[in-house]
Amino acid sequence: MRRDRRRLSAAAALLAMTAASAPAVAQKSGGILRAGHFDSPASMSLLEESTLAVNRPMMGVFNNLVMFDQQVAQNSPQSIVPDLATEWSWNEEGTELTMPLRRGVKWHDGQPFTANDVKCTWDLLTGRGNDKLRINPRKSWYDNLDAVTSNGDFAVAFRLKRPQPSFLTLLASGWSPVYPCHVPARDMRQHAIGTGPFKFIEFKPNQSIVLARNPDYWKPRRPYLDGIEWTIVKDTSTRLLSFIAGQADVYFGVTFPQLQDVKRQVPDAVCHNFLVNGSRNLIVNRGAPPFRLRRSAQCSGLARPGADPDRPAERDLRFFADGAAKKWPLRGSLKRASAFL
């Protein structure tokens, strides 16, 4: 991976931004992608975890039955495309989802992928199988799932208790990989086996996660990379400095104020701006000081120190687009804000 085309991802949580990135780089096979990672996951088991600490590095190890089209900016039911399932159809009542499965797919240990793996995965998620997950954070997703049945080795049906139009979007989520039936759930925590474009190689807690190209991947000529090395660096500033120093090829989560400084130090870096489906929250005890009335409102940025309680307060929210600082006023009433504290 050439370092002269390193990439940043800037997440804008409040305002939609217009992406201003360099022309797309022609795809070339080979190279190791080096990326800083923000935390050390508890395990490598996607079905047992619930944070991006495992989701981000391990999604490439697995496949879903269906997924959201990665070339469409916003996920929607209309952007769902086949993955391990080749197509899907509903019965007239909307209570049974039938999926023919892709043939010739192999798990990373060489075993063939079949409908039995799909049934085992959702029996595991619903608690109906012989094997059990230690933690099952998305069990409630499938409260409406009555049963999963197989029709031969290459077709499955999901039978629902009642119609649920959103069910397909759950299957398209990055938290819905298919697990191998022949590998115990406990083994997936430290050495995950998937069907995806990358094979899991090594996890060193608080140090690194290493993936290597799957030479038997069912999508022709994919993946382009020979591997991905995730170096775990919990401190945000240190992680960004490693990108600036050329020790990483990609950095997630640069802020817009930081972006200007990075562009000065790494002028050939390519930046992609996008909205994130998340939030940052401040939780306060409304019944205890200092989170009361005027001082609390001032601390939360809703009013200027010394402001009149009846006067609308204005503060500037600065953001950056195309290298220029912009201002958007935030308006609020101190009295109105105090009513919530």
SEPA-324815 format. One record per residue (C-alpha): residue in one letter; y, x, z. Coordinates in steps of 0.001 Angstrom, whole numbers, plus 500000, padded with zeros to 6 digits. Layout:
BEGIN
+------+--------+--------+--------+
! paro !     py !     px !     pz !
+------+--------+--------+--------+
!    A !      Y !      X !      Z !
...
+------+--------+--------+--------+
This chain:
BEGIN
+------+--------+--------+--------+
! paro !     py !     px !     pz !
+------+--------+--------+--------+
!    M ! 500000 ! 500000 ! 500000 !
!    R ! 503277 ! 501570 ! 498911 !
!    R ! 505808 ! 501670 ! 501706 !
!    D ! 508751 ! 501343 ! 499322 !
!    R ! 508082 ! 497606 ! 498974 !
!    R ! 507596 ! 496715 ! 502613 !
!    R ! 508117 ! 493113 ! 503591 !
!    L ! 509825 ! 491303 ! 506427 !
!    S ! 509484 ! 487673 ! 507403 !
!    A ! 512530 ! 486128 ! 509011 !
!    A ! 511936 ! 482881 ! 510883 !
!    A ! 514791 ! 480383 ! 511093 !
!    A ! 514026 ! 477789 ! 513756 !
!    L ! 517224 ! 475736 ! 513537 !
!    L ! 518700 ! 475858 ! 510065 !
!    A ! 517162 ! 475710 ! 506629 !
!    M ! 517943 ! 478914 ! 504816 !
!    T ! 517910 ! 479834 ! 501156 !
!    A ! 515487 ! 482664 ! 500599 !
!    A ! 517107 ! 485713 ! 499072 !
!    S ! 514301 ! 488053 ! 498187 !
!    A ! 513709 ! 490649 ! 495521 !
!    P ! 511627 ! 489803 ! 492437 !
!    A ! 507928 ! 489426 ! 493112 !
!    V ! 505922 ! 492631 ! 493072 !
!    A ! 503075 ! 492730 ! 490558 !
!    Q ! 499703 ! 492396 ! 492273 !
!    K ! 497645 ! 495594 ! 492314 !
!    S ! 494235 ! 496014 ! 493874 !
!    G ! 493620 ! 498472 ! 496678 !
!    G ! 495374 ! 499793 ! 499747 !
!    I ! 495392 ! 498998 ! 503450 !
!    L ! 498030 ! 496597 ! 504745 !
!    R ! 499391 ! 497764 ! 508110 !
!    A ! 500999 ! 495140 ! 510311 !
!    G ! 502313 ! 495077 ! 513849 !
!    H ! 500870 ! 492286 ! 515987 !
!    F ! 502636 ! 490638 ! 518915 !
!    D ! 499756 ! 490151 ! 521368 !
!    S ! 496144 ! 490879 ! 522199 !
!    P ! 493996 ! 487737 ! 521849 !
!    A ! 491417 ! 486816 ! 524461 !
!    S ! 488695 ! 486790 ! 521791 !
!    M ! 488087 ! 486681 ! 518046 !
!    S ! 486801 ! 483090 ! 518142 !
!    L ! 489232 ! 480811 ! 516291 !
!    L ! 487534 ! 477687 ! 517622 !
!    E ! 488021 ! 478804 ! 521232 !
!    E ! 491600 ! 480073 ! 521030 !
!    S ! 494930 ! 478334 ! 520564 !
!    T ! 497642 ! 480885 ! 519749 !
!    L ! 498775 ! 482874 ! 516726 !
!    A ! 497495 ! 485988 ! 518497 !
!    V ! 494048 ! 485215 ! 517049 !
!    N ! 494973 ! 482772 ! 514279 !
!    R ! 497145 ! 485190 ! 512319 !
!    P ! 494682 ! 488104 ! 511976 !
!    M ! 491443 ! 486073 ! 511850 !
!    M ! 492189 ! 483326 ! 509321 !
!    G ! 491334 ! 485760 ! 506534 !
!    V ! 487823 ! 486174 ! 507949 !
!    F ! 486967 ! 482488 ! 507460 !
!    N ! 487173 ! 479623 ! 505017 !
!    N ! 487910 ! 475950 ! 505603 !
!    L ! 486344 ! 473041 ! 503804 !
!    V ! 489814 ! 472238 ! 502480 !
!    M ! 493170 ! 473939 ! 502977 !
!    F ! 496867 ! 473532 ! 502293 !
!    D ! 497932 ! 475083 ! 498997 !
!    Q ! 499530 ! 478404 ! 499945 !
!    Q ! 501825 ! 478262 ! 496912 !
!    V ! 503501 ! 475068 ! 498152 !
!    A ! 506318 ! 475650 ! 500637 !
!    Q ! 505699 ! 472603 ! 502827 !
!    N ! 502325 ! 471300 ! 503959 !
!    S ! 501575 ! 467680 ! 503159 !
!    P ! 498518 ! 465546 ! 502346 !
!    Q ! 499424 ! 466012 ! 498677 !
!    S ! 499201 ! 469818 ! 498958 !
!    I ! 495588 ! 469881 ! 500217 !
!    V ! 493187 ! 471723 ! 497894 !
!    P ! 489434 ! 472491 ! 497966 !
!    D ! 488068 ! 475581 ! 499705 !
!    L ! 484380 ! 475562 ! 500685 !
!    A ! 484278 ! 471923 ! 499604 !
!    T ! 484703 ! 471505 ! 495858 !
!    E ! 486152 ! 467962 ! 496094 !
!    W ! 486202 ! 464969 ! 498409 !
!    S ! 486123 ! 461176 ! 498314 !
!    W ! 486450 ! 458261 ! 500759 !
!    N ! 484383 ! 455097 ! 500882 !
!    E ! 486141 ! 451776 ! 500343 !
!    E ! 486600 ! 451182 ! 504089 !
!    G ! 488134 ! 454629 ! 504661 !
!    T ! 485537 ! 455483 ! 507290 !
!    E ! 483352 ! 457999 ! 505456 !
!    L ! 484530 ! 461223 ! 503846 !
!    T ! 482051 ! 462818 ! 501426 !
!    M ! 482319 ! 466459 ! 500349 !
!    P ! 480187 ! 468365 ! 497829 !
!    L ! 480020 ! 472031 ! 498843 !
!    R ! 480461 ! 475265 ! 496959 !
!    R ! 477243 ! 477011 ! 495925 !
!    G ! 476512 ! 480735 ! 496013 !
!    V ! 478695 ! 481485 ! 499044 !
!    K ! 477406 ! 484054 ! 501544 !
!    W ! 478257 ! 484790 ! 505128 !
!    H ! 479366 ! 488346 ! 505829 !
!    D ! 475887 ! 489186 ! 507125 !
!    G ! 474330 ! 488088 ! 503815 !
!    Q ! 473006 ! 484683 ! 504908 !
!    P ! 473684 ! 481765 ! 502519 !
!    F ! 476287 ! 479134 ! 503376 !
!    T ! 474852 ! 475585 ! 503457 !
!    A ! 475678 ! 472079 ! 504635 !
!    N ! 473895 ! 472826 ! 507891 !
!    D ! 476709 ! 475249 ! 508802 !
!    V ! 479271 ! 472468 ! 508409 !
!    K ! 477251 ! 470082 ! 510568 !
!    C ! 476746 ! 472766 ! 513241 !
!    T ! 480474 ! 473560 ! 513307 !
!    W ! 481575 ! 469990 ! 513971 !
!    D ! 478694 ! 469340 ! 516364 !
!    L ! 480018 ! 472373 ! 518224 !
!    L ! 483571 ! 470997 ! 518213 !
!    T ! 482526 ! 467540 ! 519408 !
!    G ! 480099 ! 468886 ! 522039 !
!    R ! 477075 ! 467254 ! 520425 !
!    G ! 475229 ! 470442 ! 519472 !
!    N ! 472878 ! 472623 ! 521475 !
!    D ! 475353 ! 475508 ! 521442 !
!    K ! 478597 ! 475173 ! 523409 !
!    L ! 482100 ! 476577 ! 523208 !
!    R ! 483404 ! 478204 ! 526380 !
!    I ! 486824 ! 476652 ! 525673 !
!    N ! 487332 ! 473796 ! 523227 !
!    P ! 491105 ! 473232 ! 522846 !
!    R ! 490822 ! 470929 ! 519809 !
!    K ! 487947 ! 468699 ! 520875 !
!    S ! 490320 ! 465709 ! 521055 !
!    W ! 491105 ! 466134 ! 517346 !
!    Y ! 487685 ! 464671 ! 516617 !
!    D ! 487507 ! 461778 ! 519100 !
!    N ! 487302 ! 459428 ! 516100 !
!    L ! 484457 ! 461373 ! 514460 !
!    D ! 481198 ! 459485 ! 514887 !
!    A ! 478857 ! 461913 ! 513107 !
!    V ! 478492 ! 464575 ! 510429 !
!    T ! 475491 ! 464236 ! 508127 !
!    S ! 474153 ! 466456 ! 505369 !
!    N ! 472718 ! 465406 ! 502026 !
!    G ! 470647 ! 468383 ! 500957 !
!    D ! 472097 ! 471887 ! 501232 !
!    F ! 475354 ! 471257 ! 499389 !
!    A ! 476889 ! 467958 ! 500468 !
!    V ! 478184 ! 466608 ! 503778 !
!    A ! 479685 ! 463352 ! 505014 !
!    F ! 482045 ! 462791 ! 507941 !
!    R ! 481561 ! 459307 ! 509373 !
!    L ! 484508 ! 457967 ! 511387 !
!    K ! 484577 ! 455211 ! 514006 !
!    R ! 487628 ! 453678 ! 512329 !
!    P ! 489890 ! 454581 ! 509383 !
!    Q ! 492017 ! 457695 ! 509970 !
!    P ! 494147 ! 458752 ! 506967 !
!    S ! 495224 ! 461941 ! 508798 !
!    F ! 491661 ! 463232 ! 509172 !
!    L ! 491768 ! 465367 ! 506032 !
!    T ! 494888 ! 467174 ! 507280 !
!    L ! 492966 ! 468212 ! 510413 !
!    L ! 490291 ! 469772 ! 508213 !
!    A ! 493001 ! 471605 ! 506235 !
!    S ! 494502 ! 473175 ! 509351 !
!    G ! 494220 ! 476899 ! 509977 !
!    W ! 492332 ! 475961 ! 513151 !
!    S ! 489419 ! 474367 ! 511239 !
!    P ! 487212 ! 477191 ! 509950 !
!    V ! 483532 ! 476707 ! 509242 !
!    Y ! 481280 ! 478711 ! 511611 !
!    P ! 477791 ! 480049 ! 510784 !
!    C ! 474990 ! 478004 ! 512327 !
!    H ! 472779 ! 481075 ! 512786 !
!    V ! 475290 ! 483008 ! 514952 !
!    P ! 475679 ! 481940 ! 518621 !
!    A ! 479187 ! 480867 ! 519634 !
!    R ! 479325 ! 483601 ! 522302 !
!    D ! 478781 ! 486300 ! 519641 !
!    M ! 481724 ! 485020 ! 517600 !
!    R ! 484087 ! 486010 ! 520418 !
!    Q ! 483672 ! 489731 ! 519847 !
!    H ! 482190 ! 490029 ! 516341 !
!    A ! 483159 ! 487106 ! 514144 !
!    I ! 481107 ! 486350 ! 511022 !
!    G ! 482785 ! 484340 ! 508279 !
!    T ! 482757 ! 483684 ! 504540 !
!    G ! 486383 ! 484712 ! 503969 !
!    P ! 488018 ! 487454 ! 501879 !
!    F ! 487973 ! 489952 ! 504771 !
!    K ! 485191 ! 491102 ! 507068 !
!    F ! 485821 ! 491638 ! 510751 !
!    I ! 485303 ! 495334 ! 511609 !
!    E ! 486694 ! 496058 ! 515055 !
!    F ! 488749 ! 494665 ! 517920 !
!    K ! 490174 ! 497012 ! 520534 !
!    P ! 491963 ! 494881 ! 523164 !
!    N ! 495652 ! 495793 ! 523473 !
!    Q ! 495255 ! 498285 ! 520622 !
!    S ! 494179 ! 496959 ! 517232 !
!    I ! 492249 ! 494526 ! 515038 !
!    V ! 490706 ! 495912 ! 511841 !
!    L ! 489505 ! 493950 ! 508799 !
!    A ! 487926 ! 495215 ! 505570 !
!    R ! 487607 ! 493735 ! 502093 !
!    N ! 484611 ! 491453 ! 501508 !
!    P ! 483062 ! 492802 ! 498263 !
!    D ! 480918 ! 489658 ! 497925 !
!    Y ! 483765 ! 487153 ! 498245 !
!    W ! 483182 ! 484059 ! 496150 !
!    K ! 486667 ! 484038 ! 494604 !
!    P ! 486585 ! 486448 ! 491632 !
!    R ! 488721 ! 489612 ! 491949 !
!    R ! 489880 ! 488699 ! 495447 !
!    P ! 491100 ! 489931 ! 497802 !
!    Y ! 493519 ! 492480 ! 496375 !
!    L ! 493618 ! 494597 ! 499532 !
!    D ! 490952 ! 496997 ! 500769 !
!    G ! 491706 ! 495982 ! 504332 !
!    I ! 494219 ! 494979 ! 506983 !
!    E ! 495000 ! 496912 ! 510152 !
!    W ! 496786 ! 494970 ! 512891 !
!    T ! 498316 ! 497264 ! 515524 !
!    I ! 499024 ! 495404 ! 518753 !
!    V ! 502555 ! 496145 ! 519975 !
!    K ! 503779 ! 493541 ! 522449 !
!    D ! 507374 ! 494725 ! 522681 !
!    T ! 509455 ! 493177 ! 519887 !
!    S ! 511924 ! 496058 ! 519590 !
!    T ! 509172 ! 498676 ! 519458 !
!    R ! 507317 ! 496667 ! 516828 !
!    L ! 510434 ! 496430 ! 514665 !
!    L ! 511160 ! 500141 ! 515069 !
!    S ! 507643 ! 500942 ! 513842 !
!    F ! 508405 ! 498985 ! 510669 !
!    I ! 511700 ! 500819 ! 510186 !
!    A ! 509916 ! 504138 ! 510738 !
!    G ! 507372 ! 503340 ! 508004 !
!    Q ! 504422 ! 502864 ! 510369 !
!    A ! 503939 ! 499238 ! 509268 !
!    D ! 504147 ! 497516 ! 505886 !
!    V ! 505057 ! 494038 ! 507135 !
!    Y ! 506954 ! 492622 ! 510085 !
!    F ! 506990 ! 488990 ! 511224 !
!    G ! 509853 ! 487409 ! 513123 !
!    V ! 512920 ! 489524 ! 512436 !
!    T ! 516052 ! 487669 ! 513569 !
!    F ! 518966 ! 487213 ! 511207 !
!    P ! 521287 ! 489503 ! 513202 !
!    Q ! 518539 ! 492159 ! 513148 !
!    L ! 518029 ! 491624 ! 509440 !
!    Q ! 521372 ! 493170 ! 508526 !
!    D ! 520548 ! 496330 ! 510474 !
!    V ! 517063 ! 496560 ! 508965 !
!    K ! 518429 ! 496232 ! 505443 !
!    R ! 520788 ! 499113 ! 506099 !
!    Q ! 517979 ! 501356 ! 507354 !
!    V ! 515278 ! 500158 ! 504931 !
!    P ! 517246 ! 499034 ! 501857 !
!    D ! 514136 ! 498470 ! 499741 !
!    A ! 512515 ! 496077 ! 502230 !
!    V ! 511775 ! 492623 ! 500811 !
!    C ! 512689 ! 489715 ! 503085 !
!    H ! 511272 ! 486194 ! 503016 !
!    N ! 513139 ! 483554 ! 505023 !
!    F ! 511331 ! 480425 ! 506155 !
!    L ! 511353 ! 477712 ! 508779 !
!    V ! 508745 ! 477876 ! 511522 !
!    N ! 506899 ! 474903 ! 512942 !
!    G ! 507625 ! 475820 ! 516522 !
!    S ! 510308 ! 475919 ! 519172 !
!    R ! 511700 ! 477969 ! 522033 !
!    N ! 512239 ! 475949 ! 525185 !
!    L ! 514021 ! 476399 ! 528506 !
!    I ! 512401 ! 474425 ! 531335 !
!    V ! 514559 ! 473900 ! 534399 !
!    N ! 514231 ! 472211 ! 537785 !
!    R ! 516897 ! 469519 ! 537621 !
!    G ! 516844 ! 468948 ! 541365 !
!    A ! 517545 ! 472492 ! 542488 !
!    P ! 520549 ! 474784 ! 542112 !
!    P ! 521859 ! 476412 ! 540037 !
!    F ! 520732 ! 473919 ! 537378 !
!    R ! 523282 ! 471227 ! 538223 !
!    L ! 526161 ! 469619 ! 536434 !
!    R ! 528950 ! 471829 ! 535120 !
!    R ! 527433 ! 475252 ! 535770 !
!    S ! 524129 ! 474233 ! 534261 !
!    A ! 525798 ! 472867 ! 531149 !
!    Q ! 527826 ! 476048 ! 530799 !
!    C ! 524721 ! 478220 ! 531114 !
!    S ! 522874 ! 476235 ! 528470 !
!    G ! 525716 ! 476714 ! 525991 !
!    L ! 526839 ! 473091 ! 525864 !
!    A ! 530349 ! 473805 ! 527185 !
!    R ! 532804 ! 476663 ! 527664 !
!    P ! 533519 ! 477897 ! 531203 !
!    G ! 536403 ! 475883 ! 532639 !
!    A ! 536141 ! 473137 ! 530016 !
!    D ! 537420 ! 469638 ! 530664 !
!    P ! 534398 ! 467366 ! 531400 !
!    D ! 535746 ! 464725 ! 528984 !
!    R ! 536662 ! 467085 ! 526201 !
!    P ! 534162 ! 467811 ! 523417 !
!    A ! 532992 ! 471392 ! 523666 !
!    E ! 532599 ! 473588 ! 520612 !
!    R ! 530594 ! 476731 ! 520226 !
!    D ! 529770 ! 478671 ! 517100 !
!    L ! 526204 ! 479104 ! 515976 !
!    R ! 526151 ! 482121 ! 513702 !
!    F ! 523541 ! 482694 ! 511063 !
!    F ! 523224 ! 484971 ! 508097 !
!    A ! 522512 ! 484146 ! 504469 !
!    D ! 522820 ! 486472 ! 501518 !
!    G ! 524271 ! 489141 ! 503797 !
!    A ! 527234 ! 487034 ! 504939 !
!    A ! 527811 ! 485602 ! 508410 !
!    K ! 528293 ! 481837 ! 508520 !
!    K ! 529501 ! 479597 ! 511332 !
!    W ! 528329 ! 476140 ! 512251 !
!    P ! 530062 ! 474364 ! 515179 !
!    L ! 527940 ! 472869 ! 517910 !
!    R ! 529650 ! 469909 ! 519540 !
!    G ! 528783 ! 468343 ! 522865 !
!    S ! 530283 ! 466616 ! 525870 !
!    L ! 530048 ! 468237 ! 529273 !
!    K ! 529883 ! 464839 ! 530923 !
!    R ! 527103 ! 463719 ! 528582 !
!    A ! 525209 ! 466953 ! 529122 !
!    S ! 525533 ! 466633 ! 532897 !
!    A ! 523946 ! 463195 ! 532794 !
!    F ! 520673 ! 464810 ! 531767 !
!    L ! 520696 ! 467434 ! 534552 !
+------+--------+--------+--------+
